[in-house]
Amino acid sequence: MNNRYEAGYGDDGYGGEDQYEIVGYDDYGRPVYQQVPPRHTPQQQTYDPYGQRQDYAQGGYDTGRRQPVPPAYDPYGTQGAPYDPYGNGGQDPAPGYDPYGQAATSGQQPRVTERTAHIPQQPQPPEDTRSEAPPAAPERQEAGEGGEFAFAEEPDGESEDVIDWLKFTENRTERREEARRRARGRIIALGVVVALVVAGGVGYLWYDGRLPGVSSSGAGTGTAVAAGAQKRDVIVVHLHNTGTRETSTVLLVDNTTTQRGTTVLLPNSLALSDDSGTTTTLAKSVDDDGSSGTRDQLDTVLGTDIQGTWRLDTPYLQNLVELVGNIEVDTDTDVPDPDAKKKGAAPLVHQGRAQTLSGKTAVAYATYRGPGETENAQLKRFGQVMQGALRKLSSDPSAATTTVQTLAQILDPPLTDKDLGTFLAKLADLAKGGKYQTVPLPVQSDGTLTAGTSDSVVKNILGGTAKSPDAGSAVRVAVQNATGTKADTDKARVTLLGGGFGFIEGGTASGARTASQVVYSDAADRQNAAEVAKTLGLPDGAVTKGAVSSGADVLVVLGQDYRPATS
């Protein structure tokens, strides 16, 4: 077997070596060479990797004999074995063999043209002084300048770890920033929700009149608007029991400012003052003075403005309940059947919650006063029936007016069917919406009002204040007895009426007082208070400014220094 790299092999007769060109790569990525036909080339000085200088130029240095050529550098470690690019013992490749792994085809294959490169034993160009040791596993790359090949660098494991760590750190930082952004967004959203809830709660409390600092105390119906500045529509209702000829009186109040309705229960013992200034009771006024006179007296005592009077006899109350389709009331007692002939018969009305009452049972419950019960117990039941009827009445003014007209009542002027129907429709809407209440007007045992217990109803619900008397009318003087002698009240009444003043019974003080007082609340009544003191024979030092009970212009507290005038 020929050794292609033996000394003298490849000599072309001109001192040069045979040239090879790359025609492809084998299965292991090694280049496959093919000998180039010899040609005459000018002799040149080449680089000897072993440090020996060879001169092949004609006419140059010549020893007269040919120098032996040292073995060429074998980069594949074959140690002088012939170069076998096909791995078949130096034989030519089999026909149809394709070093690129392509199947053989018929006909001559086109010759692969590649740029000429040096064979392994050929020395590198002088300008390239890099290491001659080839890489262990070269990869095919495009030939660069000068016919050289570039080898891809293997990835550095440590560099990949650094890149992975940087990516992980960057991702973790991004996740943290995203978490912070989400947290900030949740906090902002929560703050907005809390602010809306607080604002809504404050607005509801303000609208409902329960906001501390701006709402009125007592009945819980005040608002930021002063009680006296609120607009109200008031109608007085007198229930006449045709069987016993007893009466019960309530006020129906529609506060258009706060959008709340109220039934105020007026006891029959409420002290009123007639045209002559004489004290009377509500029950007696209804019987003696009629609707018009009683309404004026109520205006005077309560300081309110009543727009009309509705006289409701028990047969009309029965018809009203039947027209609205019965009512439901939480009854507080059993009501016996007045038509029962046997003792122990079943009651007409049973005690319990949400009892359905027809027209007849509603009248029986509204007028019932059990043995030992006070007047206020019966008055409370009448208020329950009225509120139950309002809940069942239509909220449409036209429908409510039709109901009133169906009753076929003759109303006291100036109240008309349309006015009453429209007014009741508004109250019905409030009652259905839970904005309705029933409250009693507290009075003392003698029927007079007190500043502490009555102002919560008179001021907050009715908006009543002490009204200035009309031109030419008498100054109203309330007299409270603190002398310890009951007869002194009647004597003071006679003296005041004789002096042209109006008299209002102020009751008896809880304890005796030594000195008398004449109190006025409005600066305009300062002179009137001085005249009252002079009329009663009290010193000028007794006149002072303070609180005056509703319905009066001047309050007189009779002390033990009071000396009644002798007849």
DONURO-294050 format. One record per residue (C-alpha): residue number from 1; residue in three letters; x negated, y negated, z. Coordinates in steps of 0.5 Angstrom, whole numbers. Layout:
N
R   k   r     X     Y     Z
R NUM ALA     X     Y     Z
...
% end
This chain:
567
R   k   r     X     Y     Z
R   1 MET     0     0     0
R   2 ASN    -3    -7    -2
R   3 ASN    -4   -12     3
R   4 ARG    -2   -18     0
R   5 TYR    -7   -22     5
R   6 GLU   -13   -19     4
R   7 ALA   -19   -23     3
R   8 GLY   -19   -25    -5
R   9 TYR   -12   -23    -6
R  10 GLY    -8   -29    -9
R  11 ASP   -14   -32   -12
R  12 ASP   -12   -35   -18
R  13 GLY   -19   -36   -21
R  14 TYR   -19   -43   -19
R  15 GLY   -21   -43   -12
R  16 GLY   -14   -43   -10
R  17 GLU    -8   -39    -7
R  18 ASP    -2   -36    -9
R  19 GLN     4   -40    -8
R  20 TYR    11   -38    -5
R  21 GLU    18   -41    -5
R  22 ILE    24   -40    -1
R  23 VAL    29   -36    -4
R  24 GLY    34   -34     2
R  25 TYR    34   -32     9
R  26 ASP    34   -25    12
R  27 ASP    39   -22    17
R  28 TYR    35   -25    23
R  29 GLY    34   -32    20
R  30 ARG    27   -31    17
R  31 PRO    26   -34    11
R  32 VAL    25   -30     4
R  33 TYR    19   -32     0
R  34 GLN    18   -31    -8
R  35 GLN    11   -32   -11
R  36 VAL    11   -38   -16
R  37 PRO     7   -36   -22
R  38 PRO     0   -38   -22
R  39 ARG    -2   -45   -25
R  40 HIS    -8   -49   -26
R  41 THR    -8   -55   -21
R  42 PRO   -14   -59   -19
R  43 GLN   -18   -57   -13
R  44 GLN   -17   -61    -7
R  45 GLN   -20   -61     0
R  46 THR   -15   -57     5
R  47 TYR   -14   -57    12
R  48 ASP   -18   -50    15
R  49 PRO   -14   -49    22
R  50 TYR   -20   -45    24
R  51 GLY   -25   -51    23
R  52 GLN   -28   -49    17
R  53 ARG   -29   -53    11
R  54 GLN   -28   -50     4
R  55 ASP   -29   -54    -2
R  56 TYR   -27   -51    -9
R  57 ALA   -28   -57   -13
R  58 GLN   -32   -56   -19
R  59 GLY   -39   -58   -19
R  60 GLY   -39   -59   -11
R  61 TYR   -42   -55    -6
R  62 ASP   -43   -47    -8
R  63 THR   -48   -42    -5
R  64 GLY   -48   -38   -11
R  65 ARG   -43   -33    -8
R  66 ARG   -36   -33    -6
R  67 GLN   -35   -34     1
R  68 PRO   -30   -29     5
R  69 VAL   -23   -31     6
R  70 PRO   -22   -30    14
R  71 PRO   -15   -27    15
R  72 ALA    -9   -32    15
R  73 TYR    -5   -34    21
R  74 ASP     0   -29    22
R  75 PRO     6   -32    26
R  76 TYR    10   -26    26
R  77 GLY     5   -22    30
R  78 THR     4   -17    24
R  79 GLN    -4   -16    25
R  80 GLY    -6   -16    18
R  81 ALA     0   -12    15
R  82 PRO     3   -14     9
R  83 TYR     8   -19     9
R  84 ASP    15   -15     8
R  85 PRO    21   -20     8
R  86 TYR    26   -15     6
R  87 GLY    24   -10    12
R  88 ASN    23    -4     7
R  89 GLY    16    -2     7
R  90 GLY    14    -7     1
R  91 GLN    18    -5    -4
R  92 ASP    23    -9    -8
R  93 PRO    30   -10    -5
R  94 ALA    35    -6    -8
R  95 PRO    39    -8   -14
R  96 GLY    45   -12   -12
R  97 TYR    42   -14    -5
R  98 ASP    44   -21    -2
R  99 PRO    40   -24     3
R 100 TYR    46   -28     5
R 101 GLY    51   -22     6
R 102 GLN    55   -23     0
R 103 ALA    57   -17    -4
R 104 ALA    54   -16   -10
R 105 THR    57   -18   -17
R 106 SER    56   -16   -24
R 107 GLY    52   -20   -28
R 108 GLN    46   -24   -26
R 109 GLN    47   -29   -20
R 110 PRO    44   -36   -21
R 111 ARG    38   -37   -18
R 112 VAL    38   -41   -11
R 113 THR    34   -47   -11
R 114 GLU    31   -49    -5
R 115 ARG    25   -54    -4
R 116 THR    18   -51    -4
R 117 ALA    15   -50     3
R 118 HIS     9   -47     5
R 119 ILE     8   -40     7
R 120 PRO     6   -38    14
R 121 GLN    -1   -37    12
R 122 GLN    -1   -44     9
R 123 PRO    -4   -50    13
R 124 GLN     1   -55    15
R 125 PRO     0   -62    12
R 126 PRO    -6   -66    15
R 127 GLU    -1   -72    17
R 128 ASP     3   -67    22
R 129 THR    -1   -65    28
R 130 ARG     4   -62    32
R 131 SER     3   -55    35
R 132 GLU     2   -49    30
R 133 ALA     6   -44    34
R 134 PRO    13   -44    31
R 135 PRO    19   -43    36
R 136 ALA    22   -37    38
R 137 ALA    29   -37    35
R 138 PRO    29   -42    29
R 139 GLU    36   -44    26
R 140 ARG    36   -46    19
R 141 GLN    37   -54    18
R 142 GLU    37   -58    12
R 143 ALA    29   -60    10
R 144 GLY    27   -66    12
R 145 GLU    21   -70     9
R 146 GLY    15   -67     7
R 147 GLY    19   -60     6
R 148 GLU    19   -59    14
R 149 PHE    25   -56    17
R 150 ALA    28   -59    24
R 151 PHE    30   -54    30
R 152 ALA    36   -55    34
R 153 GLU    34   -56    41
R 154 GLU    37   -51    46
R 155 PRO    42   -55    51
R 156 ASP    39   -56    58
R 157 GLY    43   -53    63
R 158 GLU    42   -58    68
R 159 SER    44   -64    63
R 160 GLU    51   -60    63
R 161 ASP    51   -60    70
R 162 VAL    50   -67    71
R 163 ILE    55   -68    65
R 164 ASP    61   -64    69
R 165 TRP    59   -67    75
R 166 LEU    60   -74    72
R 167 LYS    67   -72    69
R 168 PHE    69   -69    76
R 169 THR    67   -75    79
R 170 GLU    71   -80    74
R 171 ASN    77   -75    74
R 172 ARG    77   -75    82
R 173 THR    76   -83    82
R 174 GLU    82   -84    77
R 175 ARG    87   -79    81
R 176 ARG    85   -83    87
R 177 GLU    87   -90    83
R 178 GLU    93   -87    81
R 179 ALA    95   -85    88
R 180 ARG    94   -92    90
R 181 ARG    98   -95    85
R 182 ARG   104   -90    86
R 183 ALA   103   -91    93
R 184 ARG   103   -99    92
R 185 GLY   109   -98    88
R 186 ARG   113   -94    93
R 187 ILE   112   -99    98
R 188 ILE   114  -105    94
R 189 ALA   120  -101    92
R 190 LEU   122   -99    99
R 191 GLY   121  -107   101
R 192 VAL   126  -109    96
R 193 VAL   131  -104    98
R 194 VAL   130  -106   105
R 195 ALA   131  -113   104
R 196 LEU   137  -111   100
R 197 VAL   140  -107   105
R 198 VAL   139  -113   110
R 199 ALA   141  -118   106
R 200 GLY   148  -114   105
R 201 GLY   149  -113   112
R 202 VAL   148  -120   114
R 203 GLY   153  -122   108
R 204 TYR   158  -117   111
R 205 LEU   157  -119   118
R 206 TRP   158  -127   116
R 207 TYR   164  -125   111
R 208 ASP   167  -121   117
R 209 GLY   166  -126   122
R 210 ARG   161  -122   127
R 211 LEU   154  -125   125
R 212 PRO   151  -128   132
R 213 GLY   150  -135   132
R 214 VAL   156  -137   127
R 215 SER   162  -133   129
R 216 SER   167  -135   134
R 217 SER   167  -131   141
R 218 GLY   174  -127   143
R 219 ALA   178  -125   138
R 220 GLY   172  -123   133
R 221 THR   175  -127   127
R 222 GLY   171  -133   127
R 223 THR   166  -135   121
R 224 ALA   161  -140   120
R 225 VAL   167  -145   119
R 226 ALA   169  -148   125
R 227 ALA   176  -145   128
R 228 GLY   180  -152   127
R 229 ALA   177  -153   120
R 230 GLN   180  -146   117
R 231 LYS   187  -146   113
R 232 ARG   192  -142   116
R 233 ASP   200  -140   114
R 234 VAL   204  -139   120
R 235 ILE   211  -136   121
R 236 VAL   215  -135   127
R 237 VAL   219  -129   128
R 238 HIS   225  -128   133
R 239 LEU   228  -121   134
R 240 HIS   235  -121   136
R 241 ASN   237  -115   139
R 242 THR   245  -115   137
R 243 GLY   246  -110   143
R 244 THR   243  -113   149
R 245 ARG   243  -120   146
R 246 GLU   235  -120   148
R 247 THR   230  -123   144
R 248 SER   223  -122   142
R 249 THR   218  -127   139
R 250 VAL   212  -126   135
R 251 LEU   207  -130   130
R 252 LEU   205  -128   124
R 253 VAL   198  -131   122
R 254 ASP   195  -131   115
R 255 ASN   188  -134   116
R 256 THR   186  -136   108
R 257 THR   179  -138   110
R 258 THR   177  -131   113
R 259 GLN   182  -127   110
R 260 ARG   185  -124   116
R 261 GLY   192  -123   118
R 262 THR   194  -123   126
R 263 THR   201  -122   129
R 264 VAL   201  -126   136
R 265 LEU   206  -123   141
R 266 LEU   209  -129   145
R 267 PRO   212  -127   152
R 268 ASN   219  -129   153
R 269 SER   216  -133   160
R 270 LEU   212  -137   156
R 271 ALA   213  -144   159
R 272 LEU   215  -150   154
R 273 SER   217  -157   154
R 274 ASP   224  -159   151
R 275 ASP   225  -166   148
R 276 SER   227  -169   155
R 277 GLY   220  -167   158
R 278 THR   223  -161   162
R 279 THR   220  -155   163
R 280 THR   223  -149   160
R 281 THR   222  -142   157
R 282 LEU   221  -139   151
R 283 ALA   227  -134   151
R 284 LYS   231  -140   154
R 285 SER   229  -144   148
R 286 VAL   231  -139   143
R 287 ASP   238  -139   146
R 288 ASP   239  -146   147
R 289 ASP   235  -150   142
R 290 GLY   235  -145   136
R 291 SER   230  -144   131
R 292 SER   228  -151   130
R 293 GLY   228  -154   137
R 294 THR   223  -147   139
R 295 ARG   219  -148   133
R 296 ASP   217  -155   135
R 297 GLN   216  -154   142
R 298 LEU   211  -148   140
R 299 ASP   208  -153   136
R 300 THR   207  -158   142
R 301 VAL   204  -152   147
R 302 LEU   200  -149   142
R 303 GLY   198  -154   138
R 304 THR   199  -151   131
R 305 ASP   203  -152   125
R 306 ILE   209  -147   124
R 307 GLN   211  -147   117
R 308 GLY   218  -143   118
R 309 THR   222  -139   122
R 310 TRP   225  -132   121
R 311 ARG   231  -129   125
R 312 LEU   231  -122   124
R 313 ASP   237  -118   127
R 314 THR   236  -111   129
R 315 PRO   240  -109   123
R 316 TYR   236  -112   118
R 317 LEU   230  -109   121
R 318 GLN   233  -102   120
R 319 ASN   234  -104   113
R 320 LEU   227  -107   112
R 321 VAL   224  -100   115
R 322 GLU   229   -96   110
R 323 LEU   227  -100   104
R 324 VAL   219   -99   105
R 325 GLY   220   -92   106
R 326 ASN   220   -91   113
R 327 ILE   213   -92   117
R 328 GLU   208   -89   121
R 329 VAL   206   -91   128
R 330 ASP   202   -89   134
R 331 THR   208   -88   139
R 332 ASP   206   -89   147
R 333 THR   212   -86   150
R 334 ASP   218   -82   149
R 335 VAL   225   -86   147
R 336 PRO   231   -83   149
R 337 ASP   237   -82   144
R 338 PRO   242   -88   146
R 339 ASP   248   -84   143
R 340 ALA   246   -77   147
R 341 LYS   252   -75   151
R 342 LYS   248   -70   155
R 343 LYS   242   -71   160
R 344 GLY   236   -67   158
R 345 ALA   237   -68   150
R 346 ALA   231   -69   146
R 347 PRO   228   -76   145
R 348 LEU   230   -80   139
R 349 VAL   222   -82   138
R 350 HIS   217   -77   141
R 351 GLN   210   -80   144
R 352 GLY   204   -78   139
R 353 ARG   200   -81   134
R 354 ALA   202   -82   127
R 355 GLN   210   -81   128
R 356 THR   214   -82   122
R 357 LEU   220   -87   124
R 358 SER   226   -88   120
R 359 GLY   230   -95   120
R 360 LYS   234   -93   126
R 361 THR   228   -90   130
R 362 ALA   224   -96   129
R 363 VAL   229  -100   132
R 364 ALA   230   -96   138
R 365 TYR   222   -96   139
R 366 ALA   221  -103   138
R 367 THR   227  -105   143
R 368 TYR   225  -100   148
R 369 ARG   223  -102   155
R 370 GLY   223   -96   160
R 371 PRO   224   -97   167
R 372 GLY   219  -100   171
R 373 GLU   216  -103   165
R 374 THR   214  -110   164
R 375 GLU   216  -115   158
R 376 ASN   209  -114   155
R 377 ALA   210  -107   154
R 378 GLN   217  -108   149
R 379 LEU   213  -113   146
R 380 LYS   207  -109   144
R 381 ARG   212  -104   141
R 382 PHE   215  -109   137
R 383 GLY   209  -111   134
R 384 GLN   207  -104   132
R 385 VAL   213  -104   128
R 386 MET   212  -110   125
R 387 GLN   205  -108   123
R 388 GLY   207  -101   120
R 389 ALA   212  -105   116
R 390 LEU   207  -109   113
R 391 ARG   203  -103   111
R 392 LYS   208  -100   107
R 393 LEU   211  -107   104
R 394 SER   209  -108    97
R 395 SER   203  -113    96
R 396 ASP   206  -115    90
R 397 PRO   209  -122    91
R 398 SER   215  -121    86
R 399 ALA   216  -114    89
R 400 ALA   216  -116    96
R 401 THR   221  -122    94
R 402 THR   225  -117    91
R 403 THR   225  -113    98
R 404 VAL   227  -119   102
R 405 GLN   233  -121    97
R 406 THR   235  -114    98
R 407 LEU   236  -115   106
R 408 ALA   241  -121   104
R 409 GLN   239  -125   110
R 410 ILE   241  -133   110
R 411 LEU   234  -136   112
R 412 ASP   233  -142   116
R 413 PRO   231  -148   112
R 414 PRO   226  -150   109
R 415 LEU   224  -142   109
R 416 THR   226  -139   102
R 417 ASP   226  -132   100
R 418 LYS   221  -133    95
R 419 ASP   216  -136   100
R 420 LEU   218  -131   105
R 421 GLY   216  -125   100
R 422 THR   210  -128    98
R 423 PHE   207  -129   105
R 424 LEU   209  -122   107
R 425 ALA   206  -119   101
R 426 LYS   199  -123   103
R 427 LEU   200  -120   110
R 428 ALA   201  -113   107
R 429 ASP   195  -113   103
R 430 LEU   191  -115   109
R 431 ALA   194  -110   113
R 432 LYS   193  -104   108
R 433 GLY   185  -106   107
R 434 GLY   184  -106   115
R 435 LYS   184  -113   116
R 436 TYR   190  -114   121
R 437 GLN   191  -114   128
R 438 THR   196  -115   134
R 439 VAL   194  -119   140
R 440 PRO   198  -122   146
R 441 LEU   198  -129   148
R 442 PRO   196  -128   155
R 443 VAL   200  -133   160
R 444 GLN   200  -134   168
R 445 SER   206  -131   172
R 446 ASP   209  -138   171
R 447 GLY   208  -138   164
R 448 THR   203  -143   163
R 449 LEU   197  -142   159
R 450 THR   190  -142   162
R 451 ALA   183  -145   159
R 452 GLY   180  -138   159
R 453 THR   185  -133   157
R 454 SER   189  -137   152
R 455 ASP   183  -141   148
R 456 SER   181  -135   145
R 457 VAL   188  -134   142
R 458 VAL   190  -141   141
R 459 LYS   183  -144   138
R 460 ASN   180  -138   135
R 461 ILE   187  -135   132
R 462 LEU   192  -140   131
R 463 GLY   187  -146   131
R 464 GLY   190  -150   136
R 465 THR   188  -156   139
R 466 ALA   191  -162   143
R 467 LYS   195  -166   138
R 468 SER   195  -173   139
R 469 PRO   202  -175   140
R 470 ASP   206  -178   134
R 471 ALA   208  -186   135
R 472 GLY   213  -188   140
R 473 SER   213  -181   143
R 474 ALA   211  -179   150
R 475 VAL   204  -178   153
R 476 ARG   204  -170   155
R 477 VAL   202  -169   162
R 478 ALA   200  -162   165
R 479 VAL   201  -162   172
R 480 GLN   197  -156   177
R 481 ASN   199  -156   184
R 482 ALA   193  -155   189
R 483 THR   196  -159   195
R 484 GLY   199  -152   198
R 485 THR   206  -155   198
R 486 LYS   210  -152   192
R 487 ALA   215  -158   192
R 488 ASP   210  -163   190
R 489 THR   210  -160   183
R 490 ASP   218  -162   182
R 491 LYS   216  -169   186
R 492 ALA   211  -171   181
R 493 ARG   215  -168   175
R 494 VAL   221  -173   177
R 495 THR   215  -179   178
R 496 LEU   212  -178   171
R 497 LEU   219  -177   167
R 498 GLY   221  -183   171
R 499 GLY   215  -187   168
R 500 GLY   216  -185   161
R 501 PHE   211  -179   161
R 502 GLY   212  -172   158
R 503 PHE   212  -166   163
R 504 ILE   208  -160   162
R 505 GLU   208  -154   168
R 506 GLY   201  -153   169
R 507 GLY   202  -147   175
R 508 THR   199  -147   182
R 509 ALA   192  -147   183
R 510 SER   188  -141   186
R 511 GLY   186  -145   192
R 512 ALA   188  -152   196
R 513 ARG   184  -158   194
R 514 THR   182  -164   198
R 515 ALA   182  -169   192
R 516 SER   186  -170   186
R 517 GLN   184  -171   179
R 518 VAL   186  -174   173
R 519 VAL   183  -171   167
R 520 TYR   183  -173   160
R 521 SER   179  -170   154
R 522 ASP   179  -175   148
R 523 ALA   176  -182   149
R 524 ALA   183  -185   146
R 525 ASP   187  -182   152
R 526 ARG   182  -185   157
R 527 GLN   187  -191   158
R 528 ASN   193  -186   158
R 529 ALA   190  -182   164
R 530 ALA   189  -189   168
R 531 GLU   196  -190   167
R 532 VAL   198  -183   170
R 533 ALA   194  -184   176
R 534 LYS   197  -191   177
R 535 THR   204  -188   176
R 536 LEU   202  -182   181
R 537 GLY   199  -187   186
R 538 LEU   192  -184   185
R 539 PRO   186  -188   186
R 540 ASP   182  -190   179
R 541 GLY   176  -186   182
R 542 ALA   180  -179   180
R 543 VAL   180  -181   173
R 544 THR   175  -176   170
R 545 LYS   173  -173   163
R 546 GLY   173  -166   162
R 547 ALA   177  -160   159
R 548 VAL   185  -160   158
R 549 SER   189  -154   157
R 550 SER   192  -153   150
R 551 GLY   199  -158   149
R 552 ALA   197  -163   154
R 553 ASP   194  -170   153
R 554 VAL   192  -171   160
R 555 LEU   191  -166   166
R 556 VAL   193  -167   173
R 557 VAL   191  -163   179
R 558 LEU   194  -165   185
R 559 GLY   190  -165   191
R 560 GLN   192  -166   199
R 561 ASP   191  -173   198
R 562 TYR   197  -174   194
R 563 ARG   203  -177   197
R 564 PRO   209  -177   193
R 565 ALA   214  -183   192
R 566 THR   219  -183   197
R 567 SER   226  -184   195
% end
